[in-house]
Amino acid sequence: MAQLLEVAALNSDCEPGEEGATGSSATERAVMNFVLASDMDAASLRAARPREAVIERTPSRPWMATVHAGEGPRTMVKGAPEAVLERCSHIWAEGGKRELTEEDRARLLVENDTLAARPARVLGFAAGDGPPDGEEVAGLTWLGLMAMVDPLRPGAKEFIAAMHRAGIGTVMITGDQAATAGAIAKELNLSNGGPLRIIDAPEILELDPALLGGVARQTHVFSRVSAHQKLAIVQALQAEGAVVAMTGDGVNDGPALKAADVGIAMGASGTDLARDVANVVIRDDELATLVDAISQGRGVYRNIRRALEFLITSNMSEIAVGIVEAAHGPGELETPMELLWINLVSDVLPGLGLAYADPDPDAMERPPRNVGEPIVPPHDFRRMTLDSGTIAGAALVSHFAGLARFGPGPQTRSMTYLSLSLGQLLYTLTCQRSDIRKLQPGRLLENRVLDGALLASAGMAVLPFFVPGLRRLLGIAPLGPGSAGIALAAAAAPAGIVLARRGVRLELDTVEGEPCEIS
């Protein structure tokens, strides 16, 4: 144990301190803290045996070697157990140093796999009497294994499950060896019940860069990767057309965080570099916060789309009414002030109410939208045209009923105004959920912001009938019970027709229907 602790203390980029190790990576700090907890004076040892040279770890060389002056072994090595073991010819056992047999090698590899499957991060340690031969070492003495259990973040399993439900692919990129990474991936169900595919760093080096993106899309785990390999994987996925979000907290995550479409850093445990280059910083380090952020982002996008589609539909209905009135006969057009008032009461507040709606309950159970999809897809334009025609048709029924009763004039305009403005407001209720099946009677009024907006807008819509000056300004006139009843029926008809056309049957307890095309 003493020899292993010496190698761990010397072969480290950390600095030992009174309050623990500082600098370098979390793994390096964990190893040094173990040395300090073992009552070894690491600072004095490092002073007595200064470093003369170092062979850094690389993707093709998963170990690090340092050369030291002073008494004792000169070369200290730590790294991936199987790679370190390949360079050993002897082993330090209870009876002292002896030749390493094939049985020893097999036993040590089994021990490594057992520890890695816990899962644990495992390092092998060895030392040699002579200096390295260039950038290669051999003839080392095996000293032992050190395993570090890095528990999963709280909520990690739930986070991965939420990503699967949301149709978001997840790839783990880690510096751990394949056995450790595979055990963690299985614990997380990273492959979502399918076969788990793991690619080790040396395999990445052998891949044609042009093929890496396609391979990455089918891979769940990349193990023993370096910082520049993380960057290469992110860029390869982007070249395949994927939108990549990268989470990380270390210095070696910086290039990949910067290159990703969305770089996400941990605020509490992350390094300053990771936070500086990231687009999003999770202040509390809770993965559940990221799930909420994705849900809110999807909700904001869908609400903007709903508000935009409502505004286009309602204004198209006004255009259609105006065209038919102009073509039918002189004197039938609505007045400019009347149209302005309709836009004020039926556009502004209902649009804001839709924009401030809560995310859909199933926001995290639908796949992401296509990258190139326009905010209003063509199939939505077809539906919007049909809906606007329904609103306009109902308003024109009221208009022609007014013509039959009163002829062209203020009273006919009043009937058209009332059916058109209130018809648009009631239609808003059908636009507040992506899945039309969610429109149960109790849920039609679940958006309190929209409810308030509709009540205020409805009040403004009928206000001219109670304020003579405003009524004269708009060019309309009071209506009797019969005429008002016709106009109100025409106002209620479009929402009912739209729901019926989409196959919706509103019941007290159950709702059946087809998904709404708004997304």
C-alpha positions as CSV (number, residue, x, y, z in Angstrom):
1,M,0.0,0.0,0.0
2,A,2.8,2.4,0.8
3,Q,4.4,2.1,-2.6
4,L,1.0,2.7,-4.3
5,L,0.4,5.8,-2.2
6,E,3.8,7.1,-3.1
7,V,3.1,6.7,-6.8
8,A,-0.4,8.3,-6.4
9,A,1.2,11.3,-4.6
10,L,4.0,11.8,-7.1
11,N,2.1,11.0,-10.4
12,S,-0.4,13.8,-10.0
13,D,-1.1,17.3,-11.3
14,C,-2.9,18.2,-8.1
15,E,-1.4,20.3,-5.4
16,P,-1.7,18.9,-1.8
17,G,-2.9,21.4,0.8
18,E,-4.0,21.6,4.4
19,E,-7.7,21.6,3.3
20,G,-7.3,19.0,0.6
21,A,-6.2,18.7,-3.0
22,T,-6.6,21.6,-5.4
23,G,-6.4,22.0,-9.2
24,S,-6.6,19.5,-12.0
25,S,-9.5,17.2,-12.5
26,A,-12.0,15.7,-10.0
27,T,-10.4,12.3,-10.4
28,E,-6.9,13.6,-9.7
29,R,-8.2,15.5,-6.6
30,A,-10.0,12.3,-5.4
31,V,-6.7,10.3,-5.6
32,M,-4.7,13.0,-3.9
33,N,-7.3,13.4,-1.1
34,F,-7.1,9.6,-0.6
35,V,-3.3,9.9,-0.2
36,L,-3.7,12.8,2.3
37,A,-6.4,10.8,4.2
38,S,-3.8,8.0,4.6
39,D,-1.6,10.3,6.6
40,M,1.1,10.5,4.0
41,D,3.0,13.8,3.8
42,A,2.6,14.3,0.1
43,A,4.1,17.7,0.0
44,S,7.4,16.6,1.7
45,L,7.6,13.6,-0.6
46,R,7.1,15.7,-3.7
47,A,9.8,18.1,-2.5
48,A,12.2,15.2,-1.9
49,R,11.5,13.6,-5.2
50,P,11.0,16.5,-7.8
51,R,9.5,15.7,-11.2
52,E,12.0,15.6,-14.0
53,A,9.8,14.6,-16.9
54,V,6.3,13.6,-17.8
55,I,4.5,11.6,-20.5
56,E,1.0,12.9,-20.8
57,R,-2.1,10.8,-21.2
58,T,-3.5,10.8,-24.8
59,P,-6.4,9.0,-26.5
60,S,-4.1,6.4,-27.8
61,R,-2.1,6.3,-24.5
62,P,-4.5,5.9,-21.6
63,W,-1.9,6.3,-18.9
64,M,0.4,9.0,-17.5
65,A,4.0,8.5,-16.5
66,T,6.2,10.8,-14.5
67,V,10.0,10.6,-13.9
68,H,11.4,11.6,-10.5
69,A,14.8,12.3,-8.9
70,G,15.8,11.0,-5.5
71,E,15.9,7.5,-3.9
72,G,13.5,4.8,-5.0
73,P,11.8,3.9,-8.3
74,R,12.3,6.6,-11.0
75,T,9.2,6.1,-13.1
76,M,5.7,6.3,-11.8
77,V,2.7,5.3,-13.9
78,K,-1.1,5.4,-13.4
79,G,-3.9,5.0,-15.9
80,A,-6.3,2.5,-17.4
81,P,-5.6,-0.8,-15.6
82,E,-5.4,-3.0,-18.7
83,A,-3.0,-0.6,-20.3
84,V,-0.7,-0.2,-17.3
85,L,-0.8,-4.0,-16.7
86,E,0.5,-4.6,-20.3
87,R,3.7,-2.7,-19.3
88,C,4.3,-4.7,-16.2
89,S,6.7,-7.6,-15.8
90,H,6.6,-7.9,-12.0
91,I,4.1,-7.6,-9.2
92,W,4.4,-6.4,-5.7
93,A,2.9,-9.1,-3.5
94,E,3.0,-9.9,0.3
95,G,6.3,-11.6,-0.1
96,G,7.8,-8.7,-2.0
97,K,8.5,-8.2,-5.7
98,R,8.1,-11.2,-7.9
99,E,7.5,-12.1,-11.6
100,L,4.0,-11.4,-12.9
101,T,2.4,-14.6,-14.2
102,E,-0.4,-15.0,-16.7
103,E,-2.6,-16.2,-13.9
104,D,-1.9,-12.9,-12.1
105,R,-2.8,-10.9,-15.2
106,A,-6.1,-12.7,-15.6
107,R,-7.0,-12.3,-11.9
108,L,-6.2,-8.6,-12.0
109,L,-8.3,-8.0,-15.1
110,V,-11.2,-9.8,-13.5
111,E,-10.8,-7.6,-10.4
112,N,-10.8,-4.5,-12.6
113,D,-14.0,-5.6,-14.4
114,T,-15.6,-6.4,-11.0
115,L,-14.8,-3.0,-9.6
116,A,-15.8,-1.2,-12.8
117,A,-19.2,-2.9,-12.9
118,R,-20.1,-1.5,-9.4
119,P,-19.8,1.0,-11.2
120,A,-16.5,2.6,-10.1
121,R,-13.7,4.5,-11.8
122,V,-10.6,2.3,-11.6
123,L,-7.0,3.2,-12.0
124,G,-4.0,1.0,-12.1
125,F,-0.6,1.9,-10.5
126,A,2.9,0.7,-11.3
127,A,6.5,1.9,-10.9
128,G,9.8,1.2,-12.6
129,D,13.4,1.5,-11.7
130,G,14.6,2.8,-15.0
131,P,13.6,5.9,-17.1
132,P,11.2,5.6,-20.0
133,D,12.4,4.6,-23.5
134,G,11.3,7.8,-25.3
135,E,7.5,7.9,-24.8
136,E,7.1,4.2,-23.9
137,V,7.6,2.4,-20.6
138,A,8.0,-1.3,-19.9
139,G,9.3,-3.6,-17.2
140,L,7.2,-2.0,-14.5
141,T,6.2,-3.5,-11.2
142,W,2.4,-3.7,-10.6
143,L,1.4,-2.1,-7.3
144,G,-2.4,-2.3,-7.3
145,L,-5.8,-0.9,-8.2
146,M,-7.6,2.1,-6.8
147,A,-11.4,2.4,-7.3
148,M,-13.4,5.5,-6.9
149,V,-17.2,5.3,-6.7
150,D,-18.7,8.4,-8.3
151,P,-22.4,8.1,-7.5
152,L,-25.0,9.2,-10.0
153,R,-26.3,12.7,-9.7
154,P,-29.7,12.7,-7.9
155,G,-32.4,12.4,-10.4
156,A,-30.1,11.2,-13.2
157,K,-32.3,8.1,-13.9
158,E,-35.4,10.2,-14.0
159,F,-33.7,12.7,-16.3
160,I,-32.7,10.1,-18.9
161,A,-36.2,8.6,-18.8
162,A,-37.7,12.1,-19.4
163,M,-35.3,12.6,-22.3
164,H,-36.4,9.3,-23.8
165,R,-40.1,10.2,-23.5
166,A,-39.4,13.6,-25.1
167,G,-37.7,12.0,-28.1
168,I,-34.3,13.4,-27.3
169,G,-31.3,11.2,-28.0
170,T,-28.8,10.8,-25.1
171,V,-25.1,10.0,-25.5
172,M,-22.6,9.7,-22.7
173,I,-19.1,10.9,-23.4
174,T,-16.7,10.1,-20.5
175,G,-13.1,9.6,-19.6
176,D,-13.9,6.4,-17.8
177,Q,-13.0,3.0,-19.2
178,A,-15.5,1.1,-21.1
179,A,-16.5,-1.3,-18.3
180,T,-17.3,1.5,-15.9
181,A,-19.1,3.6,-18.5
182,G,-21.1,0.5,-19.6
183,A,-22.2,-0.2,-16.0
184,I,-23.3,3.4,-15.5
185,A,-25.1,3.4,-18.8
186,K,-27.0,0.2,-17.9
187,E,-27.9,1.7,-14.5
188,L,-29.3,4.8,-16.3
189,N,-31.0,2.7,-19.0
190,L,-29.3,4.9,-21.5
191,S,-30.2,2.6,-24.4
192,N,-33.9,2.7,-23.5
193,G,-34.2,-1.1,-23.3
194,G,-32.2,-1.8,-26.5
195,P,-28.7,-3.2,-26.9
196,L,-26.1,-0.9,-25.5
197,R,-23.4,0.3,-27.9
198,I,-20.1,1.5,-26.5
199,I,-17.1,2.9,-28.5
200,D,-13.7,3.3,-26.8
201,A,-11.3,6.1,-27.6
202,P,-8.9,4.0,-29.7
203,E,-11.8,3.0,-32.0
204,I,-12.6,6.7,-32.6
205,L,-9.1,7.3,-33.8
206,E,-9.5,4.5,-36.3
207,L,-12.7,5.9,-37.7
208,D,-12.9,8.0,-40.8
209,P,-14.0,11.5,-39.6
210,A,-16.7,11.5,-42.3
211,L,-18.2,8.4,-40.7
212,L,-18.0,9.5,-37.1
213,G,-21.4,11.4,-37.2
214,G,-23.3,8.4,-38.5
215,V,-21.6,6.1,-35.9
216,A,-22.3,8.7,-33.1
217,R,-26.0,8.7,-33.9
218,Q,-26.1,4.9,-33.2
219,T,-23.8,5.0,-30.1
220,H,-24.8,5.4,-26.5
221,V,-21.5,5.6,-24.8
222,F,-18.0,7.0,-25.8
223,S,-15.4,5.9,-23.2
224,R,-11.9,7.2,-22.4
225,V,-12.3,10.2,-24.6
226,S,-10.2,13.3,-24.5
227,A,-11.3,17.0,-24.7
228,H,-10.6,17.2,-28.5
229,Q,-12.5,13.9,-29.1
230,K,-15.5,15.3,-27.2
231,L,-15.3,18.3,-29.6
232,A,-15.0,16.0,-32.6
233,I,-18.1,14.0,-31.6
234,V,-20.2,17.1,-31.1
235,Q,-19.1,18.5,-34.5
236,A,-19.7,15.1,-36.2
237,L,-23.3,15.0,-34.8
238,Q,-23.9,18.5,-36.0
239,A,-22.6,17.6,-39.5
240,E,-25.2,14.9,-39.5
241,G,-27.9,17.5,-39.0
242,A,-28.4,17.0,-35.3
243,V,-29.1,19.8,-32.9
244,V,-26.6,19.1,-30.1
245,A,-26.9,20.1,-26.4
246,M,-23.8,19.4,-24.4
247,T,-23.7,19.3,-20.6
248,G,-20.4,19.5,-18.7
249,D,-18.6,21.0,-15.7
250,G,-14.9,20.6,-16.3
251,V,-12.1,22.4,-18.1
252,N,-11.8,19.6,-20.7
253,D,-15.5,20.1,-21.5
254,G,-14.9,23.7,-22.6
255,P,-14.3,23.2,-26.4
256,A,-17.3,20.9,-26.7
257,L,-19.6,23.2,-24.7
258,K,-18.5,26.1,-26.9
259,A,-19.1,24.2,-30.2
260,A,-22.5,22.7,-29.2
261,D,-25.7,24.4,-30.3
262,V,-26.6,24.7,-26.6
263,G,-23.8,24.4,-24.1
264,I,-25.1,23.6,-20.6
265,A,-22.8,24.0,-17.6
266,M,-23.3,23.2,-13.9
267,G,-23.3,26.3,-11.9
268,A,-22.4,25.0,-8.4
269,S,-19.9,22.3,-9.3
270,G,-18.7,23.6,-12.7
271,T,-15.4,25.3,-13.4
272,D,-15.3,29.0,-14.3
273,L,-14.3,28.1,-17.9
274,A,-17.3,25.8,-18.3
275,R,-19.7,28.5,-17.0
276,D,-18.1,31.2,-19.2
277,V,-18.4,29.3,-22.5
278,A,-21.8,27.7,-21.9
279,N,-25.1,29.1,-23.2
280,V,-27.1,27.9,-20.2
281,V,-25.9,27.6,-16.6
282,I,-27.9,25.4,-14.1
283,R,-27.4,27.2,-10.9
284,D,-28.6,24.5,-8.6
285,D,-26.9,21.6,-10.5
286,E,-30.3,19.8,-10.4
287,L,-31.0,17.8,-13.6
288,A,-34.7,18.2,-12.9
289,T,-34.2,21.9,-13.5
290,L,-33.0,21.1,-17.1
291,V,-36.2,19.0,-17.7
292,D,-38.3,22.0,-16.5
293,A,-36.3,24.3,-18.8
294,I,-36.9,22.1,-21.9
295,S,-40.6,21.9,-21.0
296,Q,-40.8,25.6,-20.6
297,G,-39.0,26.2,-23.9
298,R,-41.3,23.9,-25.8
299,G,-44.2,25.6,-24.1
300,V,-43.0,29.1,-25.1
301,Y,-42.5,28.0,-28.7
302,R,-45.9,26.3,-29.0
303,N,-47.7,29.3,-27.3
304,I,-46.0,31.7,-29.8
305,R,-47.2,29.5,-32.6
306,R,-50.7,29.3,-31.3
307,A,-51.0,33.1,-30.8
308,L,-49.6,33.7,-34.3
309,E,-52.0,31.2,-35.9
310,F,-54.9,32.7,-34.0
311,L,-54.1,36.2,-35.1
312,I,-53.7,35.1,-38.7
313,T,-56.9,33.1,-38.7
314,S,-59.0,35.9,-37.1
315,N,-57.7,38.6,-39.4
316,M,-58.2,36.4,-42.5
317,S,-61.9,36.0,-41.4
318,E,-62.2,39.8,-41.3
319,I,-60.7,40.1,-44.8
320,A,-63.1,37.5,-46.1
321,V,-66.1,39.3,-44.6
322,G,-65.0,42.6,-46.1
323,I,-64.5,41.0,-49.6
324,V,-67.9,39.4,-49.6
325,E,-69.6,42.6,-48.4
326,A,-67.8,44.7,-51.0
327,A,-68.8,42.3,-53.8
328,H,-72.4,42.0,-52.6
329,G,-73.5,45.6,-52.7
330,P,-72.7,49.2,-51.9
331,G,-73.2,50.5,-48.4
332,E,-72.7,47.0,-46.8
333,L,-69.0,47.5,-45.7
334,E,-68.1,47.8,-42.0
335,T,-66.8,51.2,-41.0
336,P,-63.0,51.7,-40.5
337,M,-63.5,52.5,-36.9
338,E,-65.7,49.4,-36.4
339,L,-62.9,47.2,-37.9
340,L,-60.3,49.0,-35.8
341,W,-62.4,48.3,-32.6
342,I,-62.8,44.6,-33.6
343,N,-59.0,44.2,-34.0
344,L,-58.4,45.9,-30.6
345,V,-60.9,43.7,-28.7
346,S,-60.3,40.4,-30.5
347,D,-56.5,40.4,-31.2
348,V,-54.4,42.0,-28.4
349,L,-55.6,40.5,-25.1
350,P,-56.5,37.0,-26.5
351,G,-53.2,36.8,-28.2
352,L,-51.4,37.6,-25.0
353,G,-53.6,35.0,-23.1
354,L,-52.5,32.3,-25.6
355,A,-48.8,33.3,-25.3
356,Y,-48.9,33.1,-21.5
357,A,-50.5,29.6,-21.3
358,D,-48.9,26.9,-19.2
359,P,-47.0,24.2,-21.2
360,D,-49.1,21.3,-22.4
361,P,-49.2,18.4,-20.0
362,D,-47.6,16.2,-22.7
363,A,-45.0,18.8,-23.7
364,M,-42.2,16.3,-22.7
365,E,-43.9,13.3,-24.4
366,R,-43.6,14.5,-28.0
367,P,-40.6,14.4,-30.3
368,P,-38.8,17.6,-31.1
369,R,-39.9,19.5,-34.1
370,N,-37.8,19.3,-37.3
371,V,-35.0,21.9,-37.5
372,G,-36.1,23.4,-40.8
373,E,-39.8,23.4,-40.0
374,P,-41.4,26.9,-40.4
375,I,-43.2,28.3,-37.5
376,V,-46.5,27.9,-39.4
377,P,-46.3,24.7,-41.4
378,P,-48.2,24.4,-44.7
379,H,-50.8,21.9,-43.2
380,D,-51.6,24.5,-40.5
381,F,-52.2,27.1,-43.2
382,R,-54.8,24.8,-44.7
383,R,-56.5,24.4,-41.4
384,M,-56.3,28.1,-40.6
385,T,-57.9,28.9,-44.0
386,L,-60.8,26.6,-43.2
387,D,-61.2,28.0,-39.7
388,S,-61.2,31.6,-40.9
389,G,-63.8,30.7,-43.5
390,T,-66.0,29.2,-40.8
391,I,-65.8,32.3,-38.7
392,A,-66.4,34.5,-41.7
393,G,-69.3,32.3,-42.9
394,A,-71.1,32.6,-39.6
395,A,-70.6,36.3,-39.5
396,L,-71.9,36.6,-43.0
397,V,-75.0,34.6,-42.1
398,S,-75.7,37.2,-39.4
399,H,-74.9,40.0,-41.9
400,F,-77.4,38.7,-44.5
401,A,-80.0,38.1,-41.8
402,G,-79.5,41.8,-40.9
403,L,-79.9,42.8,-44.5
404,A,-83.2,40.9,-44.7
405,R,-84.5,42.6,-41.6
406,F,-83.1,46.1,-41.9
407,G,-81.3,46.6,-45.2
408,P,-77.8,48.2,-45.4
409,G,-77.1,50.4,-42.4
410,P,-76.1,50.6,-38.7
411,Q,-78.3,47.8,-37.4
412,T,-77.0,45.3,-40.0
413,R,-73.4,46.4,-39.2
414,S,-74.3,45.8,-35.5
415,M,-75.2,42.2,-36.2
416,T,-72.1,41.6,-38.3
417,Y,-69.9,43.3,-35.7
418,L,-71.3,41.3,-32.8
419,S,-71.1,37.9,-34.5
420,L,-67.6,38.6,-35.9
421,S,-66.0,40.0,-32.7
422,L,-67.5,37.5,-30.3
423,G,-67.0,34.6,-32.7
424,Q,-63.3,35.3,-32.8
425,L,-63.1,35.4,-29.0
426,L,-64.9,32.1,-28.6
427,Y,-62.7,30.5,-31.3
428,T,-59.7,31.4,-29.0
429,L,-60.8,28.7,-26.6
430,T,-60.2,26.0,-29.2
431,C,-56.6,27.2,-29.8
432,Q,-55.2,26.8,-26.3
433,R,-54.1,23.2,-26.5
434,S,-51.9,21.3,-29.0
435,D,-53.9,18.2,-28.5
436,I,-57.6,19.0,-29.0
437,R,-58.5,16.0,-26.9
438,K,-57.4,18.0,-23.8
439,L,-60.4,20.4,-24.3
440,Q,-62.7,18.9,-21.7
441,P,-65.4,21.2,-20.5
442,G,-63.5,21.8,-17.2
443,R,-60.3,22.5,-19.2
444,L,-61.8,25.0,-21.6
445,L,-61.4,27.6,-18.8
446,E,-58.2,26.3,-17.2
447,N,-56.0,29.1,-18.6
448,R,-56.7,31.9,-16.1
449,V,-54.8,34.5,-18.1
450,L,-56.7,33.7,-21.2
451,D,-60.0,33.6,-19.3
452,G,-59.4,37.1,-17.9
453,A,-58.3,38.3,-21.4
454,L,-61.5,36.9,-23.0
455,L,-63.7,38.4,-20.3
456,A,-62.1,41.8,-20.7
457,S,-62.3,41.6,-24.5
458,A,-65.9,40.5,-24.4
459,G,-66.7,43.4,-22.2
460,M,-65.0,45.8,-24.6
461,A,-66.8,44.2,-27.5
462,V,-70.3,44.9,-26.1
463,L,-69.3,48.2,-24.5
464,P,-70.4,50.3,-27.6
465,F,-74.0,49.0,-27.1
466,F,-74.1,50.8,-23.7
467,V,-72.1,53.9,-24.6
468,P,-74.0,56.0,-27.2
469,G,-70.9,58.1,-28.1
470,L,-68.8,55.1,-28.9
471,R,-71.7,53.4,-30.7
472,R,-72.0,56.5,-33.0
473,L,-68.2,56.5,-33.5
474,L,-68.3,52.9,-34.7
475,G,-71.3,53.4,-36.9
476,I,-73.5,50.8,-35.3
477,A,-77.0,50.9,-33.6
478,P,-78.8,49.1,-30.7
479,L,-80.2,45.7,-31.4
480,G,-83.5,44.1,-30.3
481,P,-83.7,40.7,-28.6
482,G,-84.3,38.8,-31.8
483,S,-81.5,40.4,-33.8
484,A,-79.1,40.0,-30.9
485,G,-80.0,36.4,-30.5
486,I,-79.2,35.7,-34.2
487,A,-75.9,37.5,-33.9
488,L,-75.0,35.6,-30.7
489,A,-75.9,32.3,-32.2
490,A,-73.7,33.1,-35.2
491,A,-70.9,34.0,-32.8
492,A,-71.1,30.7,-31.0
493,A,-71.3,28.6,-34.1
494,P,-67.7,28.7,-35.4
495,A,-66.2,27.3,-32.2
496,G,-68.7,24.4,-32.2
497,I,-68.2,23.7,-35.9
498,V,-64.4,23.7,-35.5
499,L,-64.5,21.2,-32.6
500,A,-67.0,19.0,-34.5
501,R,-65.0,19.1,-37.7
502,R,-61.9,17.9,-35.8
503,G,-63.9,14.9,-34.4
504,V,-64.1,16.2,-30.8
505,R,-66.9,15.0,-28.6
506,L,-66.9,17.0,-25.3
507,E,-68.2,14.9,-22.5
508,L,-68.2,15.3,-18.7
509,D,-65.6,12.6,-18.0
510,T,-64.0,11.4,-21.2
511,V,-62.8,13.0,-24.4
512,E,-62.3,11.3,-27.7
513,G,-60.9,12.8,-30.8
514,E,-58.0,13.3,-33.2
515,P,-54.9,15.3,-32.3
516,C,-55.1,19.0,-33.2
517,E,-52.6,19.9,-35.9
518,I,-51.3,22.8,-33.9
519,S,-48.0,21.8,-32.4
